[in-house]
Amino acid sequence: MSGAAARLSMSGIRKRFGATTALDGVSLSVAPGEVHALLGENGAGKSTLMKVLAGAIRPDEGSIALDGAAFEPRDPLSARRAGIAMIYQELNLAPHLTVEQNLTLGIEARRAGWIRSAAHRDRVIRALAQLDRPDIRPAAVVGNLPPAARQLVEIARALMTEARVIVMDEPTSSLSLADIEHLFNIIHNLRAAGVSVVYISHFLEETQRIANRYTVLRDGRSVQAGSMSGASIASLVEAMIGRRLDELFPRVPRRRGEIALHVDEVAGQRLPKRASLALHRGEVLGIAGLVGAGRTELLRAVFGLDAVREGKIRITAISGGGNSFAAEFRPSPVRSLVRGMGLLSEDRAREGLAASRTIADNMLLSKLAPLGRWGLVSPAAARRESQKWIERLTIRCRGGDQTVRDLSGGNQQKVAIARLLHHDVDVLLLDEPTRGIDVGSKAQIYRLIGELAARGKAVLVVSSYMPELLGLCDRIAVMHRGMIVETRAAETWTEHELIAIAASGKGAAGA
């Protein structure tokens, strides 16, 4: 594509952070009305490149042009005024403000120094109407919304501006199938209006469906670009990771053992409603369902983050002599950890990580005992232990002393997983474990989950990505309106059946 025809042209962009080269001469060109997929593994440079475009980072070298005119954003506000709208993977919202206040933040109309709240009211209502989610009200406090709704608020904020270029970084990671379809309709309308969209996603099926062209980054360089119509998923994956990926869902041999976790008619304050399941050692049990079905609420109730109103929870632990014993308990996070159960939250930004602390701190805080004596932690032991998990999970970082907020979203997710592995729990509750993780790292996480099950761990996985459940799990349970309506072996399910039962709730109850 010639530079004259481009809506956005980025050429020779370089950026270093100390000894780390994040971008090494990256070029990207996007036409008016084009959806351009920006692909690559976590840490490949995608988010850094988009932060350069958004004015959040100043490049060391390179040039940017918008509609043929030189563009050098001084800061995010100047980029936004120039027509660049960003939807970040880690949502950039003010949780204490309302939906309406978040949508108008930075573009408020003023008169004599006073904010005129009513001036943007119609635009706010129109932006929210495009989402087709009447439950997201302008007066709702953003911090009280679930992750999927917050994702949609971020999308609505981009729609509020008269953007020439909209960057969507993992926009569907928290969305239901219905919301994804509606987002694609919105993108279709944006294309028709001549808006350019840079679409970043690790769901390659999505990018094939929605994008016209693509660019692949690897190790801070643009290594491949072309028309999406002529690209296969296998070729895209090979370009992203620099080698062939023989198996996305590696199968680790394992044998199902005794019940490790028994959930009997558990009800929360609102969700779940009388949910029951039996999770065995040596198995991976998946939970499918639509957004709002109660999957996350079930895991939070079992772990003790949310109150349990009714029902029983039992964990079968292994004594020091190798004998098993069942213990019914009222869950709380401390009691759960003591009994060998750990939770990976879907909301890593607010619950899963301490972003201002180091990688080592985040990995080791829940289990420091083996790292020192007399209540003191050995820094050398902590460094060795954190480095072990950094290497095992291939976390791209400068070392265990780097703060978590400086990592890409996928590498932050690996840190959260590493904490559970360091704690060596017997029952793992994993809520969207591969959210925001690239395809190469997904295969690595899938193998790791399989190896944990092969060691006799019991793994409960919530995922909105049906191929993940079908490829990873031994059994899959479907939730509908707070209850588990059917559970059976993964090989007996099809993606169509999972979606149909999740939507209708028509299935034979089982556990």
C-alpha positions, 0 to 999 in steps of 0.5 A: 500500500502506498503511503499517499493512500494510507490513513495511518502510516508508521515507518521505522519505529524504534523504541528501547527501554534500557537494554531492552529493544521493544521496537526495532524498525517497525512499519505499519500502514492502514487504509481508510475503512480498513480493519488491520489485524496486528498479530504477535506473541505477548511481548512482541511489541504490539502494545508498545507500538500502539502506545507510540501511536496514542502518544503515551510513549515517545519513539526513539526513531521513526515517523508517523503520518495521518492522512498524509500529514506528519503526526507527532502526538505529544501526549494521549490527549493530543492523539485523541484530539487528532482522531486516535481512539484507544481501547486498551486490553487492561481497561483504562477506566475510572472505577469510582466514576459513572459510565457517563462520566467515563465516556465524557472524561477529557472531552467535557463541554464547559462554560465559564469553567463549569462542566455542562453535563447535559451537553454530551447526554445525547452522545452518551445515550447514542454510544450506549445504544450502539452496544445494545446492552440496556443494562449498562446505564449511564448512571451506573458506577463503573467499578460495580460492573462485571468485566464484560460490561466494563469492556463494553464501556471502553468500546462506547468511549471510543465511539464517543469521539469522531475517530479516524483510527480506532485501536482495539486491543483484545476487545472480545476477551471478556465478551459473550458470543452475542456481544462479540457479534454485535461488536463485529456489526459495529466494526462493519459500520465503522468501516462503511463510514471510512474509519480505520480499525487496528485490531489486536487479538489472540483469537485468530479465527476472529481476525480472519473473519473481521480483518482485511489485512494483517501485520505480524510482529515478532521480537519487536520487528514486523516479520510478515504482512499481507491480505488476510484472505490468503492467510491460514491460521497455521501460517499466521501462527508460524510467523508469530512464533517463528516455528511450526506449532505441532499441537495446540492442545497437547494431550498429557496422559492422566487417570481420574482418581477420587473426588477432591472437591464436592460442591452440593447445592451451593447458592450465593447471594445472587449467583450461583443458584443451587449449583452442584459438581464433583471434581476428581483428582487427575482431571480437568473439568470445564465450565461453559456458559454465557456471560451472566450464567454464574460461572465466575460467581460459582468459583468465587463462592467455592473459594470464599471470595463471595458469601455462600448462602446455602449448600455444602462444600467438601475438600478431600485432602491427603494426610502426611501418611498418604491417607485421604480425609474429607472436610466440609468447611465454610469457605474463606480465602485463607481456609481455602489456601490452607486446605490446598485450593487456589483461585486464578481470578478473571480480573487480574488487574483488580484482584489477581495481581499487585501491579505496583509490586515486583514479579517476585513479590506477586509470585511468592507472597501467598507462600513465603514459608520455605524461603526463610527462617524465623519469619525472615525471607531470604532475598537470594532464595526468593530470587531463585524461586521466582526465576524458576517460574519465570523460566518455566513459564517463559515470562518475558521480563528483565527479572524478578525485580521488575514491577508487574505493571511494566509487563504485557497483559499476557505476561501478567497472566503468567505471573498470576498462574505462577503464584498458584503453581508456587503455592502447590495447591491440590485444587486449582480454580482457573477463571479464564486462564488464557485470557490475553495470552498468545497462541504459543503461550496458550499451548504451553499453559495447556500442557502445564494444566495437563501435567498438573492433572497427571500429577493428581491435581484437580483442575476446574476451568471456566472459559468463554472460548469453546474450542479451549474447553473442548480441547483441554478438558476431560469433562465439561459442565454447562451453566445456565441461570446459576445452575449446572444443567448438564455435565458429560465427557468432553469428547461427547460435546460439540461447540454447537451443543455447548452454546445451545444448552448454555442459551436454553438451559435444556439438558439433563441435570448432572454432576 
